[in-house]
Amino acid sequence: MKRSHFFRMLLLLPTVVIASCDDEKIGDIVKQQALYFEVNHINFAWGYNHGGYLIDSLGRVLTYKVEEKPATDIRETDTFTKARIEEKLSNSTVSAFALPARELSEKAAQIYKITGNKFSKTVQIGADQGVTSFYAYRYDPREKTYTRVLLSRRGDIAFYNTDSDARELTKWIESVLQRYSEATNKD
């Protein structure tokens, strides 16, 4: 090996070590999370319809339905306490469908690669379809809080997070819901 190549490799070594430390740190945080992803649908046309899907730390797809329209504004903050997330999970129905552990851990780690909240232009698609929102959750172990990251929104209006990891996760979640639907319709 030439001396110049050796020194270039030596200069790259700290970058590799730092990246792997970050990956290890993210891996540790991901392991502490109870919830990774959510798809939430809400529609006020012809009555109140609100429900969705959650993907938890075991790779299970859970479903939920909100029966009664809240008396107050239904918008929630994008930061949730650990207790609120655990309540959300406990009020959901667990399905027999589960994702392979490796696939889930790769996609959960990808949540932490999303940079920023830049969104595409909002497009009016229709009326009375309601709105379906795709979210990923980031966990802060020090604060014991989850931050919800909007990946995309569809329905009456449509837009998406322009980050490539956010777009890839949206497509992946859609494929998970397709597999879930196929698996649950066989039964």
N, C-alpha and C positions, 0 to 999 in steps of 0.2 A: 504494500500500500504506500502510495506517495505520501510524503510528509504533509502536503497541503490538504489532502483528503482526510488525513488523520485529524488535523486541527479543526477542519470543518465539522467532522463527526463529533469531536469533543465539544464544540460550541453548541451543537444541537442537543446534546445529552440533557442539559438542564431543562430544556423545553419538553422533552419526552417525559422526564421525571415529574415535572409540574403537571403536565396533562394527566398522567396516570394518577397522581395524588388527587387531582380534581375529580377524576372518574371514581376513585375509591370513596371520596367524600360524598359524591352524589349517590353512589351505590348504597352507602350507609344511610343516607337520608331516605332514599326510596324504600329501603327495607322497613323504615319506621312508619311509613304512610299506611293508612287504612283504605284510602280512596284515591284512585288515579284519574278516572275519566267520568264524564256525565254527558248525556244527551237529554235535553229538557225541551218538551213541547208544551206550548200554551196557546189556547185559542178561546176567544170570547164570543165568536160568532155562533149564533143559535144555542147559547148556553155556555157554561163554563167547562172547559176541558183542559186538564193540566196533568201531565205525567211524564215519565221518562225512563231512562236506563242509567245504571251506574256500573262501573267496572271497578271491583275492589282489589285489594292486595293479593287475594288468592286467585285472581283471574276470573272470578265468577261474574256473570252478568246478572244484575239485580234489576227488578222493575219497581216503579212506584207510581202511585196515583194520588193526587191531591183531590179529595172529594168535595170540599167546600171552598168556595171563593173566600179568600181572607177579607176581613172587614176593612183592613187598611191596605195601603199600597203594597203590591206584591213584590216590588223590586227589592232585591236583597243586596247587601254589600258583597264585595268580591273577596272579603276576608272572613273566614269562619273559624271559630274555636274548635279545638279537637273534640270537645263534647258535642257541639252542634253537628259535626260530621258523623260522629258515632251514632247520634240520634237519627240522622238521615238514613244511615245504613240499617239501623235496627228497625226502622219503619218501612223497609223495602222487602220485597219478596225475592228470595234467593232461587235461582234456577239451577238445574242440574248441569247446565252448560258451563264449561270453564276453559280458559285459554291455556295453552302450554306455558309453563313457567319461564322458559327462555325467551319466548316471544314477548311475554308480558314485561319481563325485566328490561328488555331492550327498549320497548316503547315507553315504559315508565321513565327510564333514564333520559330519553329523548325530550321529555317535558322540560328538562332543565337546560336544553340547548336553545329553546325559543328565546329570541332576543327581541325585546320591544313589543309595542302594541300599535303597529302601523297597519291600517286596514285599507282594503280596496274601496272604491267608490260604492256607495249604497245604491242598489237598483230596486225599483218598485216592480215586483213580480206579479202580484195579483191582490185579491181581497178575500177575506174570509178563510184563508188557509191557516192562519195563525203563524206562529214563529217557532222554529226549531233551532236551538242553540247547542253547539258542540263546545265542551269545556275540557280542560286539563287542570289538574290540581297540583300545586307545589306546596310542600310541607316545610315549615320552619320549626325545627326541633327546639330551638331556644325559646321561642315565643309560644310554642305549642299551638300554632295557627296554620291554616291552609289558605292559600291564595288561589282564587279561581282565575284561570287564563282563558279568555275567549278565543277559540280557534276559528269558528265561522258561525254564521247565522243564515237561515233559509226560511222561506215561506212567503208571507206578504212582502217582505223586504229581504234582500240578500246582500251579504258582503262577507269578506274573509280576511283573516290575519295574513298579511303578505309574507311573513316569515316562512321559509321553505320547510322547516320542521313542523310548524303549525299546520301547513297545508298537507304535508305527508301524514301527520297524525289524524287529520280529519278523514282522509281517504281510508286509512287503516281502521278507524272506528266504524266507518260505513261498512267495511268488509267484515268486521266482527259482528255487527248487527245482522248482516246478511247470513253469516254462518250460524248465528244464534237462531234466526228465524227458520232456517232450513232444519236445524237440529230439533227445535221445539215443535215444528209442524209434522215431524215424522211420528211423534208420540201420539 
